[in-house]
Amino acid sequence: MKVAVFYYTQSGQALSAAHHIFSPLPSRGGAGVGSPNPLVVYKPIVPKQQYPFPWSTAEFFDTFPETRLGLPPSGIEPIDFSDIQDADLVAIVGQSWFLSPSLPLQSFLTDSEATRYLNGRNVVFVNVCRNMWLMTIRSVKTSLHNAGARLVGHIVLQDEAPNLVSALTIVRWLIQGKKSASRLLPAAGVSDSHIVTSARFGAIIRSAVAYGQLSALQSKLLDAGAINYKPSILFLEKAGHRMFGLWAKFIRRKGGFRNPHRLRRVYLFYYYLLVVLFVVSPFAQLFFFLTYPLQRVGRHRLEDCGVLL
């Protein structure tokens, strides 16, 4: 048995998560001849358009329109698929940008060679994100369906800090490169303890591959806590995704990726987002909790929200 793991990471967090999740499965060279354990082969996703880390504010927010509209500005560097043609399972590990798959993930999922490889394969998607993942999994699921692949597992490793706190820490990390906790704020990103304990998902995946039980994999992952379902956050995300679409089209009217003529509109979106995050969203969450019995996002809607596959 063999598992192919495609990943994109800037800070190293997504790769660390991948290593811990698949630690119960030996990596290349770790299994002896005739071993019943699967081999894990890691394949980095390298976009032709490089993205800086840490970012500047202008550079980060200038990626927003293309991310939201699904228009990656470049493809990816060639990937050698020759040593993973016999893989029994594929894992894609990455992150969300602006309530959508990151641009490198989108580039991978639309690459002709990658989609040809994915055709007919079972896929597990691991999202290492802040706290909004609904629209990302919907987009990934659609892309995999178009490629002829089948999504059999979905794992979300997310920042468990309150929404506004995590917004502050992620901006501090992305723009200033400061991940560690400060006197007033916790460390940014997914906690080290959550990443380390994610190895339990690898044990479940290993068993499902070994015994041919991939159809039941997602249910077992959910039982192990693969997704922390937060209805109020998903409520905000759905509303934000619609508004993001309008803003993305508004900015694109002034030009494509990195066109300086659209920079003023990019900054308008940045200020809009600050107002939404720190002024509007607290009231929106309060409204959600007050009207929760009337909302159609309860646990009976898990399948619609992408938790059940």
Helices and strands as residue ranges (DSSP letters): E 2-7, H 13-21, E 39-44, H 57-62, H 64-69, G 82-84, E 89-94, E 96-97, E 100-101, H 103-110, H 112-118, E 122-129, H 134-147, E 150-158, H 163-176, H 192-197, H 199-210, G 214-216, H 217-223, H 231-252, G 260-262, H 263-275, I 276-280, H 281-290, G 292-294, G 299-301
